[in-house]
Amino acid sequence: MSYEPKKAAQLIAYLIMKSGGDRLNILKAVKLVYLVDRYSLEKFGFPVLEERRVSMPHGPVNSLTYDYLNGVYDPDPVGWSEFLRDRENHNIALANSDLSIEGLDELSDADIECADAVWASFGHMTQWELRDWTHDPSHIPEWEEPNGGSTVIPLQRILNAVGVSNAEEFANEAESFRHIEDAFRRARLN
């Protein structure tokens, strides 16, 4: 599977809805997305979003989602802006007030279950409390100090950290799928 920006936008929109408002601090959103993926890996053995995760100075993040939140990519062609507005004052907001949970059709019941569990545990925290929590190796042992940059967090390290028993086998299989998907993508471009 490849990264789905529209699904990432819907996950963030769902978290904003859970907050009871129409916006969420960007750092908090990034931390919650990482924790949702991590929880999904622990509970179901697969992430909500298929993307690289990295250690950064403020903790672990989902790399492509972080880039979309920071305006690195054009959000319009991929459906991101149907759900989220550009960042303003360190917040990301819902694209419109009429957005409903039923309209978040990219999210599965399992994705919603993971987001609900993470929100129940961490939704009350500020972005700084979440940052500090994700820096604690007793909570997130896969994060490592990137010394001002970013370093990739291998999937196997996250799987090991959350207690997946066949972490190496799963990580190898996920890598094989990535190679197959890359081959199909190259074939479509030719």
Salt bridges, closest charged atoms under 4 A:
ASP22 OD1 - ARG23 NE 3.19
ASP37 OD2 - ARG53 NH2 2.82
GLU50 OE2 - ARG178 NH2 3.18
ASP111 OD2 - LYS7 NZ 3.14
GLU113 OE2 - LYS43 NZ 3.29
ASP116 OD1 - LYS18 NZ 3.21
ASP132 OD1 - ARG131 NH2 3.04
ASP136 OD2 - HIS139 ND1 3.68
GLU142 OE2 - ARG38 NE 2.65
GLU144 OE1 - ARG157 NH1 3.64
GLU175 OE1 - ARG178 NH1 2.66
GLU175 OE2 - HIS179 NE2 3.16
GLU181 OE1 - ARG185 NH1 3.99
ASP182 OD1 - ARG185 NH2 2.47
